[in-house]
Amino acid sequence: MKRYQGFLLAIAIGLLAASFVVGPVLTDDTVVQDDFRQSMFWVWRFWDPELFPNDFIASVYSGGFDRLPLLWIIYKIAPAFTGSLVGFTKFAAIILAGFTTAVGYLFYERLSERQAPALAFALLLATTLWCTDHLSAMYARSFIWICVLLVMWLKQAGKDWWASLATLASLFISPIAFLICFAIEGFDLILNKRDQLFEFGAKSQSSWLVINAAVVLLVYKVLPLTTKGLPFADSEWYTTEELKTLPEFLPGGRHPIFGSSLWDGSWWNNEHWGLGIGFLKISNVLLWALGLALLYLVVYRNKHKIEGLFTGMPACLLYSSLALYVAAQVLFPLLYMPSRFLGIPLLLVSLITLVTVSDFILSDVVDTFLSKYPAEKKVYLTSTLLMLVASVYWFHFSRPQNQYTRYVKMNKGVADIYRNLPKDAMIAGHPLLPDINLASAIAKRSVFMSYEHSTPSFNKQVLAEVRRRNVLSLKMVYASSAGELRQMMKDNKVTHVVAHLGFYDPAYLARPSYIEPYMGLLRQLAAKKKFFLKDFLIQNKVAYALFTERTFELMEKKKNET
């Protein structure tokens, strides 16, 4: 089979695996990826610039998006092909999965110089992509997989200059991917090309490392791109020590970054500061790979020598991952969440290990039991067995319970109601209400505050506003009188308040739940004896209602008539 045929087959594998996962929800516009609904809902403005007017949350998440021009272009041209942002993200995820799998095939084919192991790696990769939520989010981190694999493939093929260009390009679609690729190039230069360390020709690796570093400084330090459009951009930012004291970042908060320990096992499951993927079923692959790596070092290293075992691309990726993880902790929050540098790189290293060592084991099994067979036939049998092993992996991790796409659904009837609200509507309600958390992405309407958007900011004034809106949301839900609720709505330009009887259930009021630092206030509010919205729902014999200024007017009219 020719290389381009293997490439096309790998694309087909990636597209097929993605279609199995995304296909059932592809055309359902009430289903959206969890992280996308949080941070990318405002992209609906590319379809309709009138959406989300004076929306604080939209401004927070759209601020700085212009530093990712490649990602900006993808979404800017999307309205020319489809009328749905939600549908586009799922279709784009399928396409991205296909090309990511194909680039993975090209890399491993160069690494092993054999097509069968490369196809096995492609099958494992195509399955693994959907066992974390990185790719399905269709945001910057979705491109880490393909950027890293592309740079490693180019370097494995001896195209260092093109690898440097790919690294530079990754900066404008995924900063995390750029840092990983940049570190890979650095380790490769130190470990494999020390004699070129101080060569600064037009296409030398050292020159391009310097150029890439300079571009980073230009984009993030010189040009005011990262704060454009961000509310309170000129206000003070928290220091690391201050962040470690905020309840939002501790256990019980919205993003419990701190407070985990390696010794009690919580580090393994910490999504932000620890391993990042330890709570996922796919994390078992790391342990399998570790076991196979030890087996190789003890049993197979002398018989099956791996060129560049400690200096090749997989090794450079591993070193880069660990170095950046440590750097992110030391420099936090400059490099964002430390776990972002562990999850994908460690999975890629693990998949490479699984395929490589499995190939050695199966080769030895065939040699032992079929020693009289011709060499060509033994290679064919080994390749067949390896594909069978890869198929077992696919069968296991393609099951829904082992995937982690985090697609969430909004009730269609409620979504239609919200879509028919005016474009300048501002909806408030209990931050845990699912409809509030999905309204912006699905129904294209502004939300005053929700659990999803309570993500703590490193900016002091942004976090203060997030807190203020959470407090007011809870106070509106548990207002004692019509006058109290009406005044809060007027003062904060809230046009609609969602009333849901479930939040007045005695069991919930006895043990209310939310996140810190709002639990103290919530307990106080829940202990009150009278709730205006609860009484309204009971009197009208409904469990759910959108309360507006018009509702107040109708209530007053009815009162005057009686």
KASULDA-V460222 format. One record per backbone hydrogen bond with DSSP energy under -1.0 kcal/mol. NH is the residue of the N-H (numbers start at 0). CO is the residue of the C=O. E is the energy in kcal/mol with one decimal. If there is no record, write none. Layout:
{{NH & CO & E} {NH & CO & E}}
//
This chain:
{{5 & 1 & -2.0} {6 & 2 & -2.3} {7 & 3 & -2.3} {8 & 4 & -2.3} {9 & 5 & -2.4} {10 & 6 & -2.1} {11 & 7 & -2.2} {12 & 8 & -2.3} {13 & 9 & -2.6} {14 & 10 & -2.8} {15 & 11 & -2.6} {16 & 12 & -2.6} {17 & 13 & -2.1} {18 & 14 & -2.4} {19 & 15 & -1.8} {20 & 16 & -1.1} {21 & 17 & -3.2} {22 & 18 & -1.7} {24 & 21 & -1.8} {25 & 22 & -1.1} {27 & 24 & -1.0} {30 & 27 & -1.5} {31 & 407 & -2.5} {33 & 405 & -2.8} {36 & 32 & -2.3} {38 & 34 & -2.1} {39 & 35 & -2.5} {42 & 39 & -1.7} {43 & 40 & -1.8} {44 & 41 & -2.3} {45 & 42 & -2.4} {46 & 43 & -1.5} {47 & 43 & -2.2} {50 & 47 & -1.9} {54 & 51 & -1.1} {58 & 54 & -2.0} {59 & 55 & -2.0} {60 & 56 & -2.1} {61 & 57 & -2.1} {62 & 58 & -1.4} {63 & 227 & -1.2} {64 & 61 & -2.1} {66 & 63 & -1.8} {67 & 64 & -1.9} {69 & 171 & -1.7} {70 & 171 & -1.1} {71 & 67 & -2.5} {72 & 68 & -2.4} {73 & 69 & -1.6} {74 & 70 & -1.8} {75 & 71 & -2.4} {76 & 72 & -2.1} {79 & 76 & -1.5} {80 & 77 & -2.3} {81 & 77 & -1.7} {87 & 83 & -1.9} {88 & 84 & -2.2} {89 & 85 & -1.2} {90 & 86 & -2.2} {91 & 87 & -3.1} {92 & 88 & -1.7} {93 & 89 & -1.6} {94 & 90 & -2.0} {95 & 91 & -2.8} {96 & 92 & -2.2} {97 & 93 & -2.0} {98 & 94 & -2.1} {99 & 95 & -2.5} {100 & 96 & -2.3} {101 & 97 & -1.7} {102 & 98 & -2.5} {103 & 99 & -2.2} {104 & 100 & -2.0} {105 & 101 & -2.2} {106 & 102 & -2.4} {107 & 103 & -2.5} {108 & 104 & -2.6} {109 & 105 & -1.7} {110 & 106 & -2.1} {111 & 107 & -2.9} {112 & 108 & -1.7} {118 & 114 & -2.4} {119 & 115 & -2.3} {120 & 116 & -2.6} {121 & 117 & -2.2} {122 & 118 & -2.2} {123 & 119 & -2.2} {124 & 120 & -2.8} {125 & 121 & -2.8} {126 & 122 & -1.4} {127 & 123 & -2.5} {128 & 124 & -2.2} {129 & 126 & -1.2} {130 & 127 & -2.2} {136 & 132 & -1.0} {137 & 134 & -1.5} {141 & 138 & -1.7} {142 & 139 & -1.6} {143 & 140 & -1.3} {146 & 142 & -2.1} {147 & 143 & -2.5} {148 & 144 & -2.3} {149 & 145 & -2.3} {150 & 146 & -2.2} {151 & 147 & -2.3} {152 & 148 & -2.4} {153 & 149 & -2.4} {154 & 150 & -2.2} {155 & 151 & -2.5} {156 & 152 & -1.9} {157 & 154 & -1.4} {158 & 153 & -3.2} {162 & 158 & -2.1} {163 & 159 & -2.3} {164 & 160 & -1.9} {165 & 161 & -2.4} {166 & 162 & -2.3} {167 & 163 & -2.3} {168 & 164 & -2.5} {169 & 165 & -2.0} {170 & 167 & -1.0} {171 & 168 & -1.5} {172 & 169 & -1.5} {173 & 169 & -3.0} {177 & 173 & -2.2} {178 & 174 & -2.3} {179 & 175 & -2.1} {180 & 176 & -2.7} {181 & 177 & -3.1} {182 & 178 & -2.3} {183 & 179 & -2.3} {184 & 180 & -2.3} {185 & 181 & -2.0} {186 & 182 & -2.9} {187 & 183 & -2.6} {188 & 184 & -2.2} {189 & 185 & -2.2} {190 & 186 & -3.0} {191 & 187 & -2.5} {195 & 192 & -2.0} {196 & 193 & -1.5} {198 & 195 & -1.8} {207 & 203 & -1.9} {208 & 204 & -2.0} {209 & 205 & -2.0} {210 & 206 & -2.5} {211 & 207 & -2.8} {212 & 208 & -2.2} {213 & 209 & -2.4} {214 & 210 & -2.4} {215 & 211 & -2.0} {216 & 212 & -2.0} {217 & 213 & -2.3} {218 & 214 & -2.9} {219 & 215 & -2.8} {220 & 216 & -2.1} {221 & 216 & -1.5} {222 & 217 & -2.9} {224 & 222 & -2.1} {227 & 224 & -1.1} {229 & 226 & -2.1} {232 & 229 & -1.4} {234 & 231 & -2.1} {237 & 457 & -3.1} {242 & 238 & -2.4} {243 & 239 & -1.8} {244 & 241 & -1.5} {245 & 242 & -1.1} {248 & 245 & -1.5} {249 & 246 & -1.1} {252 & 249 & -2.8} {254 & 247 & -2.4} {256 & 254 & -2.6} {257 & 248 & -2.3} {266 & 260 & -2.2} {274 & 266 & -1.9} {275 & 269 & -1.6} {279 & 276 & -2.0} {282 & 279 & -1.3} {283 & 280 & -1.7} {284 & 281 & -1.8} {285 & 282 & -1.2} {287 & 283 & -2.3} {288 & 284 & -2.7} {289 & 285 & -2.0} {290 & 286 & -2.4} {291 & 287 & -2.4} {292 & 288 & -2.6} {293 & 289 & -2.2} {294 & 290 & -2.1} {295 & 291 & -2.5} {296 & 292 & -2.2} {297 & 293 & -2.1} {298 & 294 & -3.0} {300 & 295 & -1.9} {303 & 299 & -3.2} {308 & 305 & -1.2} {311 & 307 & -3.1} {315 & 311 & -2.6} {316 & 312 & -2.6} {317 & 313 & -2.1} {318 & 314 & -2.8} {319 & 315 & -2.4} {320 & 316 & -2.4} {321 & 317 & -2.2} {322 & 318 & -2.7} {323 & 319 & -2.6} {324 & 320 & -1.9} {325 & 321 & -2.0} {326 & 322 & -2.5} {327 & 323 & -2.8} {328 & 324 & -1.4} {329 & 325 & -2.4} {330 & 326 & -2.9} {333 & 330 & -2.5} {335 & 332 & -1.7} {338 & 271 & -2.3} {339 & 336 & -1.5} {340 & 337 & -1.8} {341 & 338 & -1.8} {342 & 338 & -1.8} {345 & 341 & -2.6} {346 & 342 & -1.8} {347 & 343 & -2.5} {348 & 344 & -2.6} {349 & 345 & -2.1} {350 & 346 & -2.6} {351 & 347 & -2.3} {352 & 348 & -2.2} {353 & 349 & -2.8} {354 & 350 & -2.3} {355 & 351 & -2.4} {356 & 352 & -2.6} {357 & 353 & -1.9} {358 & 354 & -2.0} {359 & 355 & -1.6} {360 & 356 & -2.6} {361 & 357 & -2.8} {362 & 358 & -2.1} {363 & 359 & -2.2} {364 & 360 & -2.2} {365 & 361 & -2.5} {366 & 362 & -2.4} {367 & 363 & -2.3} {368 & 364 & -2.4} {369 & 365 & -2.3} {372 & 369 & -1.6} {377 & 373 & -2.1} {378 & 374 & -2.1} {379 & 375 & -1.8} {380 & 376 & -2.5} {381 & 377 & -2.5} {382 & 378 & -2.4} {383 & 379 & -2.3} {384 & 380 & -2.6} {385 & 381 & -2.4} {386 & 382 & -2.1} {387 & 383 & -1.8} {388 & 384 & -2.3} {389 & 385 & -2.4} {390 & 386 & -2.0} {391 & 387 & -2.0} {392 & 388 & -2.1} {393 & 389 & -2.5} {394 & 390 & -2.8} {395 & 391 & -2.3} {396 & 392 & -2.6} {397 & 393 & -1.6} {401 & 398 & -2.2} {402 & 399 & -1.1} {403 & 129 & -2.4} {407 & 31 & -3.1} {409 & 29 & -2.5} {414 & 410 & -2.7} {415 & 411 & -2.5} {416 & 412 & -1.7} {417 & 413 & -2.4} {418 & 414 & -2.4} {419 & 415 & -1.3} {420 & 417 & -1.6} {424 & 421 & -1.9} {426 & 445 & -2.2} {427 & 495 & -2.9} {432 & 429 & -2.4} {436 & 432 & -1.5} {437 & 433 & -1.0} {438 & 434 & -1.6} {441 & 437 & -2.7} {442 & 438 & -1.2} {444 & 438 & -1.2} {447 & 426 & -3.3} {450 & 430 & -2.6} {453 & 450 & -1.7} {459 & 235 & -2.4} {462 & 458 & -2.4} {463 & 459 & -2.0} {464 & 460 & -2.0} {465 & 461 & -2.4} {466 & 462 & -2.6} {467 & 463 & -2.4} {468 & 464 & -2.4} {469 & 465 & -2.0} {470 & 466 & -2.5} {471 & 467 & -2.4} {472 & 468 & -2.3} {473 & 469 & -2.1} {474 & 470 & -2.2} {475 & 471 & -2.6} {476 & 472 & -2.1} {477 & 473 & -1.9} {478 & 475 & -1.2} {484 & 480 & -1.9} {485 & 481 & -2.8} {486 & 482 & -2.1} {487 & 483 & -1.7} {488 & 484 & -2.3} {489 & 485 & -2.2} {490 & 486 & -2.7} {491 & 487 & -1.4} {493 & 488 & -2.3} {494 & 425 & -1.6} {495 & 425 & -2.2} {496 & 546 & -2.6} {497 & 427 & -3.1} {498 & 544 & -3.2} {500 & 542 & -2.7} {502 & 499 & -1.6} {503 & 500 & -2.1} {504 & 501 & -1.0} {508 & 504 & -2.7} {509 & 505 & -2.0} {510 & 506 & -1.4} {515 & 251 & -2.2} {517 & 514 & -1.8} {521 & 517 & -2.5} {522 & 518 & -2.4} {523 & 519 & -1.7} {524 & 520 & -2.6} {525 & 521 & -2.7} {526 & 522 & -1.2} {527 & 524 & -1.5} {531 & 478 & -2.7} {534 & 530 & -2.2} {535 & 531 & -2.2} {536 & 532 & -2.3} {537 & 533 & -2.3} {538 & 534 & -2.6} {539 & 535 & -1.8} {541 & 536 & -2.3} {544 & 498 & -2.0} {546 & 496 & -3.6} {551 & 547 & -1.4} {552 & 548 & -2.1} {553 & 549 & -2.4} {554 & 550 & -2.2} {555 & 551 & -2.4} {556 & 552 & -2.4} {557 & 553 & -2.4} {558 & 554 & -2.1} {559 & 555 & -2.4} {560 & 556 & -2.0} {561 & 557 & -1.3}}
//
